[in-house]
Amino acid sequence: MKRLAVAGGVSAVLKYRVLRLILLTLIVSFLSGDVLAAEVIRIMPLGDSITRGWYGSAYYWGYRKPLYDLLTNGGYNFDFVGCKVIGSFPDPNHEGRDGWQANELLNGRPSAPTEGKIADWLVADQPDVILLHIGTNDVTWNDINFNDVNEILDVIDEYEIGSGKHVTVILALIINRRIDSPALKRSQTTQFNIDVYNMAMNRIAGGDDIIIVDMENELDYSIGVDMADEVHPNDAGYTKMADVWYDALVDYFNGTVFSISGYVLEADGNTPVEGILIQPDYNDINAVTDANGFYEIMVDYGWTDVASAQKEGFIFEPNSLAYNDVNEDYTEMTYMAELMTFKISGFVLEQNGITPISGVNVSADNGGGYWTGKYGGGSTTTDADGFYEVVVDYNWSGNITTDKYAYAFEPNCRQYENVKQDYISGQDYTGNALGLRISGYVRNGCDKPIKGVLVQADNGGSENTTDLDGYYEVWVDEGWSGAVILSRPNYAFEPNGTSYVNVVDDQPEQNYIADNFYDLNCDGFLDWGDVHVMAENWMLTGPGIPGDFVVDERIDFLDFAMFGLAEDD
């Protein structure tokens, strides 16, 4: 009975006819063909006199005859099994014992040793499904122990292990007593059902195949309606019980649902890919992978289709998975996803358009995108023929930039938007070896180096970014005329730039002073030291207070907010 199924909470149980949460796999041993047409499902009605139909049923068939009619009219292939026979209809077998309690089903009745016990009946009857309704006599004799039902389920598990045969248990929350019965007995019945329900839910969480059905809330316990006496239904009540059993059996026969699940992963086999649509070709069901790359689709027994992985810009291996006549769960149905990438290639040549320039660094912004940045290809170096090829992600936007020491390139970079194709023509660059160097340092007013300043020589010169020492050098041709311009957000430079005319030799010591409005402690960085200065001036008022970036003559949250934005820059 290591299983797959069950139903809602006890409060919900008392509202719904069939309460189940099926864990989605029935053993293939009885699902290898069409259940309706091929396999004969052996159903064991198991319990006490309510199962036998001894009292209250005009023809002593209880719920079994109306259930037989429902299943037969539904076209299901089944056989009621049991060593007991009572009732004038074609299939009266059962395992109902008048007056028996749950512990007697479990251990046998000492006064009737030849009757046997459930372990014996399982071997003799070989059921596929058990309809278990037991506990009424336990309440009657005040010998209430829901664990006896738990142990009955244990015996079924042991039978499954020994026989290799799977058994589904449809477990009833038993009917209550007529309204004129002692209130204590009625409340004890309800509590017994709550305990049985909780026990069964724990077993289901451990893998047991149990379908819980609510008999207690199905019948009307008013006098003269569904009860023949305090504890036994009449034929109207038995018919309602049959309806409940039938609904559960329909789920068992026809409503078997299987899970097809797996992951969509990147090429490394570990990184999940979210937002991938898993779409069958001919069915209106689908799933989208979650943040863990996991997907799950639920399909009916016998489902046949092809499920494809889909997302714009991606290719998958495999592209699709085919399923035929599904009769079990499918797990680890994994797709490997790869984002489409595109080539941008060309040559870097001298100004004569013939001579190749090797060793030129050619790179895409952001490494060419997430995928290319992770798996490589977003940067390269020109070969001996001056050829380069970089790879960028599907829909990437950014610049391709060329760089080589003492060279200037035309164009210096090319911009691309929403790349969805290769670019392999017209992507060449012309390089010019520059012979003269303009160099120097960028420091602040406290003589601290400022890194990250972009220094550009226009009119065909090169560009450079200051290093940790604030040093830069740009290269120009002999006889070059133009300007060197500095830039970095939140900085002002003195001088802002320098103009040159007819440069004929190197220009060293071309130094600049860079000041940042937000660098309060003048250390060359925007950091906690500046925050400390602001904190010391917190809520001071007056003109010219360090940290009054809003210029409202006080230090408050607005100034900290402006500092935060500047730090992001």
C-alpha positions in Angstrom: 0.0 0.0 0.0 2.9 2.3 -0.5 0.8 4.8 -2.1 -0.1 7.9 -3.7 -3.4 9.4 -2.7 -5.6 11.4 -0.4 -7.9 14.2 0.6 -8.6 17.6 2.3 -8.6 18.7 5.9 -11.1 17.4 8.5 -13.2 20.5 8.4 -13.2 20.3 4.6 -13.7 16.5 4.9 -17.0 17.2 6.6 -18.2 19.2 3.6 -17.1 17.2 0.6 -18.2 13.8 -0.6 -14.9 12.5 -1.7 -11.8 14.0 -0.2 -8.5 13.0 -1.8 -5.2 14.2 -2.6 -3.8 11.6 -5.1 0.0 11.5 -5.1 -0.2 10.6 -8.7 1.3 7.2 -9.4 -0.5 3.9 -9.5 1.6 0.8 -9.9 2.0 -0.1 -13.6 1.2 -3.7 -12.8 -2.5 -3.1 -13.2 -2.3 -0.1 -15.6 -0.6 -1.7 -18.5 -3.8 -1.6 -20.5 -7.1 0.1 -20.5 -8.5 -0.4 -17.1 -12.1 -0.3 -18.3 -11.7 -2.9 -21.0 -8.9 -5.2 -19.9 -8.0 -5.6 -16.2 -10.6 -7.0 -13.8 -10.1 -4.9 -10.6 -10.7 -6.9 -7.5 -12.5 -4.9 -4.9 -12.7 -6.1 -1.2 -15.6 -4.5 0.9 -14.1 -4.7 4.4 -15.7 -3.8 7.7 -18.5 -4.8 10.1 -22.3 -5.3 9.8 -22.6 -2.0 7.8 -20.4 -3.6 5.1 -22.4 -6.8 5.3 -25.7 -5.0 5.2 -27.2 -7.2 7.9 -29.6 -4.7 9.3 -31.5 -1.9 7.6 -31.1 -3.3 4.1 -34.2 -5.0 2.9 -32.2 -7.6 0.9 -29.1 -7.7 3.1 -26.9 -6.2 0.5 -26.2 -2.8 2.2 -24.2 -0.5 0.0 -22.8 -3.3 -2.1 -25.7 -3.8 -4.6 -26.2 -0.1 -5.4 -22.4 0.2 -5.8 -22.4 -2.9 -8.0 -25.1 -1.3 -10.2 -23.2 2.0 -10.5 -20.0 0.4 -11.5 -21.7 -2.0 -13.9 -23.6 0.8 -15.6 -20.4 2.8 -15.8 -18.7 0.1 -17.8 -16.1 -0.8 -15.3 -14.5 -4.2 -15.1 -14.4 -5.3 -11.5 -15.1 -8.2 -9.1 -16.2 -7.9 -5.5 -14.0 -10.3 -3.5 -14.4 -11.9 -0.1 -15.1 -15.2 1.6 -18.5 -14.0 2.8 -21.6 -14.0 0.5 -24.9 -12.3 1.2 -27.5 -10.5 -0.9 -29.4 -11.5 -4.0 -27.3 -9.9 -6.8 -24.6 -11.2 -9.2 -21.6 -10.3 -7.1 -22.3 -10.5 -3.3 -18.8 -11.3 -2.0 -17.4 -9.2 0.9 -15.4 -9.3 4.1 -18.0 -7.8 6.5 -18.2 -9.2 10.0 -21.3 -8.4 12.2 -20.3 -6.7 15.5 -16.6 -6.8 14.9 -14.3 -4.0 16.0 -11.1 -2.8 14.3 -8.8 -4.9 16.5 -10.8 -8.0 15.6 -10.3 -7.4 11.9 -6.6 -7.1 12.8 -6.2 -10.0 15.1 -9.2 -12.2 14.7 -12.0 -12.9 17.1 -11.0 -15.5 19.8 -14.6 -16.9 19.9 -14.5 -17.4 16.1 -11.0 -18.6 15.2 -12.1 -20.1 11.9 -13.2 -16.7 10.6 -9.5 -15.7 10.4 -8.3 -12.1 10.2 -7.3 -9.5 7.6 -3.9 -11.1 6.9 -5.6 -14.3 5.9 -8.3 -12.6 3.8 -5.7 -10.6 1.8 -4.0 -13.8 0.8 -7.2 -15.5 -0.1 -8.9 -12.5 -1.9 -5.9 -10.8 -3.5 -7.6 -7.4 -3.7 -6.5 -4.5 -5.8 -8.8 -2.1 -3.9 -10.1 -2.3 -0.3 -13.2 -0.4 0.8 -12.6 0.0 4.5 -15.3 1.1 6.9 -14.6 0.2 10.5 -15.0 1.7 14.0 -18.7 1.8 14.7 -18.6 -1.1 17.2 -15.4 0.4 18.8 -17.5 3.4 19.7 -20.4 1.3 20.9 -18.3 -0.7 23.3 -16.2 2.3 24.3 -13.1 0.6 23.0 -11.9 3.3 20.7 -8.4 3.2 19.4 -7.8 4.7 15.9 -4.3 3.1 16.0 -6.1 -0.2 15.3 -6.9 1.2 11.9 -3.3 2.2 11.5 -2.2 -1.3 12.2 -4.7 -2.7 9.7 -3.0 -0.5 7.1 0.4 -1.9 8.3 -0.8 -5.4 7.6 -1.8 -4.3 4.1 1.6 -2.9 3.6 3.2 -6.2 4.7 1.0 -8.1 2.3 2.1 -5.8 -0.5 5.8 -6.4 0.3 5.3 -10.2 0.5 3.1 -10.6 -2.5 4.5 -7.9 -4.8 0.9 -6.8 -5.4 -0.2 -3.1 -5.1 -3.3 -2.3 -3.1 -5.2 0.9 -2.9 -7.2 1.6 0.2 -10.3 3.7 0.1 -10.6 4.6 3.7 -14.0 5.8 5.1 -14.5 8.4 7.8 -17.3 6.3 9.3 -21.0 7.2 9.4 -22.2 8.7 12.6 -25.3 7.8 14.7 -28.9 8.7 14.5 -29.8 12.0 16.1 -31.5 10.3 19.0 -28.3 8.5 20.0 -26.4 9.6 23.0 -24.5 12.8 22.3 -21.3 11.3 23.7 -21.3 8.5 21.2 -21.9 10.9 18.4 -19.1 13.2 19.5 -16.8 10.1 20.0 -17.5 9.1 16.4 -16.5 12.5 15.1 -13.4 12.5 17.1 -12.5 9.0 15.9 -12.9 10.2 12.3 -10.6 13.2 13.1 -8.0 10.9 14.5 -8.2 8.4 11.6 -8.0 11.3 9.1 -4.8 12.7 10.7 -3.3 9.2 10.9 -4.0 8.6 7.3 -2.7 11.9 6.2 0.6 11.1 7.9 0.8 7.8 6.1 0.0 9.4 2.8 2.9 11.9 3.4 5.1 8.8 3.8 3.9 7.4 0.4 0.8 5.3 1.2 -1.8 5.0 -1.5 -4.9 6.0 0.4 -8.1 7.7 -0.8 -10.1 9.2 2.1 -13.8 9.4 1.7 -16.2 11.2 4.0 -19.2 9.0 4.9 -20.0 10.9 8.2 -21.2 14.0 6.5 -23.0 12.3 3.6 -26.0 10.9 5.5 -29.0 12.6 7.2 -29.2 11.4 10.8 -32.7 12.7 11.4 -35.2 10.0 12.5 -36.8 8.3 9.5 -34.5 9.6 6.8 -31.2 7.6 6.2 -30.9 5.5 9.4 -32.8 2.2 10.2 -31.6 2.3 13.8 -29.1 4.2 15.8 -26.0 2.8 13.9 -27.2 1.1 10.7 -28.3 2.9 7.6 -31.5 2.0 5.7 -31.5 1.4 2.0 -31.6 5.2 1.3 -28.5 5.6 3.5 -26.7 2.7 2.0 -27.4 4.1 -1.5 -25.7 7.4 -0.4 -22.8 5.4 0.9 -22.6 3.6 -2.5 -22.5 7.0 -4.2 -19.5 8.0 -2.1 -17.6 4.8 -2.8 -18.4 5.1 -6.5 -17.0 8.6 -6.8 -13.8 7.4 -5.3 -13.6 4.4 -7.5 -14.3 6.5 -10.6 -11.2 8.5 -9.6 -9.3 5.3 -9.2 -10.5 3.9 -12.6 -10.7 6.8 -14.8 -9.3 9.9 -13.1 -5.8 8.6 -12.6 -3.5 11.6 -13.1 0.3 11.3 -13.6 3.0 13.8 -13.2 5.6 14.7 -15.9 8.2 16.8 -14.3 11.8 17.8 -14.7 14.2 20.7 -15.0 15.4 23.1 -17.6 19.1 23.8 -17.0 21.9 25.7 -18.6 24.8 24.0 -20.3 26.7 23.5 -17.1 24.0 21.1 -16.0 23.4 22.9 -12.7 22.1 26.4 -13.3 18.3 26.6 -13.6 16.6 28.5 -16.3 13.4 30.2 -15.3 10.4 31.1 -17.5 10.7 28.3 -20.1 7.3 27.1 -21.4 6.8 23.3 -21.6 4.0 23.0 -24.2 2.5 19.7 -25.5 1.6 19.8 -29.2 -2.1 18.8 -29.0 -3.3 19.4 -25.5 -4.3 22.6 -23.7 -2.0 22.1 -20.8 1.4 23.5 -20.1 3.9 24.6 -17.4 6.5 27.3 -17.0 9.7 26.6 -15.2 10.1 28.3 -11.8 13.2 29.9 -10.2 14.6 26.5 -9.7 14.1 25.6 -13.4 11.5 23.0 -12.3 8.3 22.3 -14.2 5.4 19.8 -13.8 2.5 19.0 -16.0 -0.3 16.7 -14.9 -1.7 14.3 -17.5 -4.4 11.7 -17.7 -3.9 8.0 -17.9 -3.1 7.0 -21.4 -1.9 10.4 -22.4 0.0 10.6 -25.7 1.7 13.7 -27.0 5.0 15.5 -27.6 6.1 18.2 -25.1 8.4 20.9 -26.4 10.5 23.4 -24.5 9.9 26.9 -25.8 11.2 30.4 -25.1 12.2 33.1 -27.6 15.9 33.2 -28.1 16.6 29.8 -26.7 17.4 26.4 -28.3 17.0 23.2 -26.3 18.4 19.7 -26.2 16.3 17.8 -26.7 13.9 20.2 -28.4 11.0 18.0 -27.4 10.1 14.7 -25.5 7.6 12.3 -26.8 5.2 10.4 -24.5 3.0 7.4 -25.5 0.2 5.9 -23.5 1.3 7.3 -20.1 0.6 5.0 -17.2 3.2 6.2 -14.6 5.0 9.3 -13.4 7.9 10.6 -15.4 10.5 12.5 -13.4 13.8 14.0 -14.3 12.6 14.8 -17.8 15.3 17.4 -18.3 15.9 19.9 -21.1 19.3 21.6 -21.6 18.8 25.3 -22.6 21.2 27.4 -24.5 20.6 31.0 -25.3 21.2 31.8 -29.0 24.3 33.8 -29.6 25.5 35.7 -32.7 28.9 36.4 -34.2 30.2 39.9 -34.9 33.4 39.6 -36.9 35.7 41.6 -39.1 39.3 42.8 -39.6 41.5 45.5 -38.0 43.8 46.9 -40.6 46.4 49.6 -41.0 45.3 52.9 -42.7 46.4 51.4 -46.0 43.5 49.0 -45.7 45.8 46.0 -46.4 48.2 45.5 -43.5 46.6 43.6 -40.6 47.1 44.7 -37.0 47.4 41.7 -34.7 47.0 41.8 -30.9 44.1 44.3 -30.9 41.7 43.7 -28.0 38.1 43.6 -29.3 35.4 43.4 -26.6 31.7 43.7 -26.2 30.1 45.7 -23.4 29.0 43.6 -20.4 30.9 40.6 -21.8 28.4 40.3 -24.6 25.5 39.6 -22.2 24.8 37.2 -19.3 25.2 34.0 -21.3 28.3 34.9 -23.3 29.8 36.6 -20.3 29.4 33.3 -18.4 30.4 30.8 -21.1 32.9 33.0 -23.1 33.2 34.6 -26.4 32.5 38.2 -25.6 36.1 39.4 -26.2 39.0 38.4 -28.3 42.3 39.5 -29.7 42.9 39.9 -33.4 45.0 37.2 -35.0 48.0 37.5 -37.4 45.5 38.4 -40.2 43.9 41.1 -38.1 40.7 39.0 -37.9 38.5 39.1 -34.8 35.2 37.4 -33.9 33.2 38.1 -30.8 30.0 36.5 -29.7 27.0 38.2 -28.1 23.8 37.1 -26.5 20.4 37.1 -28.3 18.9 40.6 -28.1 22.1 42.1 -26.8 22.6 45.8 -27.1 25.9 47.6 -26.5 29.2 48.6 -28.0 32.1 46.6 -29.6 35.3 48.5 -28.6 38.8 48.1 -30.0 42.0 48.8 -28.0 45.7 48.4 -28.4 48.5 50.3 -26.7 49.6 53.4 -28.6 47.0 52.9 -31.3 43.9 54.9 -32.2 41.1 53.3 -34.2 38.5 54.5 -36.6 35.8 54.0 -35.5 36.8 53.5 -31.9 33.7 51.5 -31.3 30.5 50.3 -33.0 27.1 50.3 -31.4 24.5 47.5 -31.8 20.9 47.2 -30.6 18.8 44.1 -30.0 21.1 41.8 -31.9 19.3 38.9 -33.5 21.6 38.0 -36.4 25.3 37.6 -37.2 27.2 40.7 -38.3 30.1 39.5 -40.5 30.4 42.2 -43.2 31.2 45.9 -42.8 32.5 45.4 -39.3 36.2 46.4 -40.0 38.3 48.9 -38.1 41.2 51.0 -39.2 44.1 51.3 -36.8 46.8 54.0 -36.6 50.0 53.5 -34.7 50.6 56.6 -32.6 54.1 57.7 -32.0 53.8 60.5 -29.4 52.6 60.2 -25.8 50.8 62.7 -23.7 50.9 61.6 -20.1 50.4 62.8 -16.6 48.5 62.4 -13.3 45.0 63.3 -12.1 44.9 64.1 -8.4 42.6 65.9 -6.1 43.3 69.0 -4.1 44.7 66.9 -1.3 47.2 65.3 -3.8 45.3 62.0 -3.7 45.2 60.0 -7.0 41.9 59.7 -8.7 41.3 56.5 -10.7 38.7 55.9 -13.3 38.9 59.2 -15.1 38.4 58.9 -18.9 41.1 60.8 -20.8 40.4 61.3 -24.5 42.6 62.8 -27.2 40.3 63.9 -30.0 41.0 64.2 -33.6 42.4 60.7 -34.1 44.2 60.4 -30.8 43.7 57.5 -28.3 41.9 57.4 -25.0 42.9 56.0 -21.6 41.5 55.7 -18.1 43.5 56.7 -15.0 44.9 53.8 -13.0 45.1 53.5 -9.2 47.9 56.1 -9.1 45.8 58.5 -11.2 48.2 58.0 -14.1 47.1 58.2 -17.7 48.7 58.3 -21.2 47.2 58.9 -24.5 48.9 58.6 -27.9 48.8 60.9 -30.9 50.5 61.2 -34.3 53.4 63.5 -34.9 52.1 66.9 -35.8 48.8 66.2 -34.1 46.6 69.1 -33.1 43.6 68.7 -30.9 42.4 68.6 -27.3 42.7 66.3 -24.4 39.4 66.1 -22.5 38.8 64.6 -19.1 35.5 63.2 -17.7 34.1 61.3 -14.8 30.7 61.8 -13.2 30.6 64.1 -10.2 34.1 65.4 -10.8 35.3 68.9 -11.9 38.7 69.2 -13.5 41.3 72.0 -13.4 42.0 72.5 -16.2 39.0 71.0 -17.8 41.1 70.0 -20.8 44.2 71.0 -22.7 44.5 72.1 -26.4 47.6 71.2 -28.4 48.9 72.4 -31.8 51.4 70.5 -34.0 52.7 68.1 -31.3 56.2 67.0 -32.4 57.4 65.3 -29.2 56.1 63.6 -26.1 54.2 65.7 -23.6 54.8 64.4 -20.0 53.6 65.9 -16.7 50.3 66.9 -18.2 48.7 66.9 -14.8 45.2 67.8 -13.6 43.4 68.5 -10.4 40.1 66.7 -9.9 37.6 67.6 -7.2 34.4 65.8 -6.2 31.7 67.8 -4.4 30.8 64.6 -2.4 34.4 63.7 -1.3 34.1 65.4 2.0 37.3 64.0 3.6 39.3 64.5 0.4 40.7 60.9 0.3 39.9 60.4 -3.4 37.0 58.0 -2.7 33.3 58.2 -1.9 33.1 55.9 1.1 32.2 55.6 4.8 34.7 58.3 5.6 32.4 60.8 3.9 29.4 59.4 5.6 31.2 59.9 8.9 31.7 63.5 8.2 28.0 63.9 7.4 27.1 62.1 10.6 29.2 64.5 12.6 27.3 67.4 11.1 23.9 65.7 11.4 21.1 68.2 11.9 23.5 71.2 12.0 22.1 74.3 10.4 23.7 77.2 8.7 25.5 78.1 5.5 28.4 76.2 4.1 28.1 73.0 6.2 30.1 70.1 4.7 27.7 67.6 3.4 24.8 70.1 2.7 24.4 68.8 -0.8 20.8 70.0 -1.1 22.1 73.5 -0.1 19.2 74.1 2.4 21.6 75.0 5.3 21.1 71.8 7.2 22.3 68.1 7.1 19.4 65.6 6.9 18.1 62.6 5.1 17.9 64.4 1.8 21.7 65.0 1.8 22.3 61.3 2.6 20.0 60.4 -0.3 22.0 62.6 -2.7 25.2 61.1 -1.5 23.9 57.6 -2.1 23.1 58.6 -5.7 26.5 60.0 -6.2 28.1 56.9 -4.8 26.2 54.8 -7.3 27.6 56.9 -10.1 
